[in-house]
């Protein structure tokens, strides 16, 4: 080999060349980036802002609900020798409730109990990162359908670039794009009112990138293997459309898993999207909890290893047929 | 020079276990020659080339390129060959120069060498003025030339050209031939090309293999092949219905007569002398010759002779061609 190619390329020389091609194409079409960013931004703006779930837990929500008088047997109230019943009038109870609602910490506390985050916008806007990772990996898989149809894939296959480099460059491309887009989404979310937790430290952003990379690795390997086998991009499109909704909603992206019916819970608990979202949430908007984050990373790591192994093995078999 | 640079023995490719695209093919290509694979669409030309350029594994048989086994030493093969595919594979969103540099990256050529070489090649294919324009804006001929530049970036010992002039108009096609001739002359490169244009094979190739239904029917220089027909071809039609094959055959110097679609295809050693005798013989029996054509053999005749089909019959409309190609592609996938 060294005699045949006087330049002694490393085994992975093609990875960067192919990744650079994709990134160049991507940067030359800023409209694609804009569209990719716009969709989660619309979700954030409309879905995240339309319904202020935290506001449900304020006195206004209970204005028409009358609290009855409460009558208690007298012996429950000291002194013990009192006989007969004691009635607490509804007015007093209502006042008590209203005092509770008036406390500015009440609604955030309820939200924290359900969502783990004080406000819904912070909860869902972080989920948009998973959203963008999912779409980017799917479309990156699809791009290989075009490469094949246009003959580019065959041309690359006839050069000394290793087959692994062809596959890995697609994965790398999806990861880099996802990270870049995630950064923009996070910045926009902060601008729109995302509240980072008190434990947040800028260094955690690196961990966020690592989590994104793991999910990209697993997801894009799978989509790539599927894309290599479907000869039409229409098929890919149909698959993407079919699975993106269940993947998003059967996860903790929009609502907490604990509030779901058990059958959705079962899906959400194996859905890797849930783990990326959870990891990012714990790193940014929730109170940092090392063991929970470790658990998320372990799951994402196993997912990445297993699925990229399956995906790469399948793609490899296809490319070396 | 008679060094065998490509050698195929019993090379076979079967798709989906039943579609035999290439059927036990044997041939060899000598150093420095232009070797042409000639055949209609779907004859197995592209499949053969795909096996030789190592993007497909043969089902059976073996082949070597510069002594390297295409199945076992595929990476060695990839380093010494250049490929100009049938399709326009250049990236539309990138410029011509960026495309050539991308190709050079795929071979791991360091940037400083690659830049120099890319400029050289772009000059060779006369694209220097367009190097910074997006490929989107290129014409068909320019794209072909760009593909050629990409295929040459690693200074290959053998260049594979798959239908190098497919879809080009006549002028552009003839211009492309000049580039191919230039390559042969200036670089002494061995070229392996496929084509379904007979005049292209005749104009460019030192040797031609005619392939049909996945099998090589005949190999030789265009001259040899034409000569092997053993004479000129007289095509004639008569006004009357009866079959006069036997009558024509009895004329002196007539070697063979075939009736095809109401006309007779006569092979004769000295066509210009024999033709009047044939007319005379027919007239004496009361037949009237309505049409007569005398042709010196071309590759078209050779093709017809060996495949029993006219090349024209196999060149269907563009749509049919596309459909056929899609079917092949699906089968390959």
Interface residues (C-beta under 8 A of the other chain):
Chain A: X1 X4 X5 X7 X8 X9 X10 X13 X14 X16 X17 X18 X20 X21 X24 X25 X28 X29 X148 X150 X151 X152 X154 X155 X156 X157 X158 X159 X160 X161 X229 X231 X320 X321
Chain B: X50 X53 X54 X55 X56 X57 X75 X76 X78 X79 X80 X81 X83 X85 X86 X87 X88 X89 X91 X93 X94 X98 X102 X103 X105 X106 X107 X108 X109 X110 X113 X150 X154 X329 X330 X333
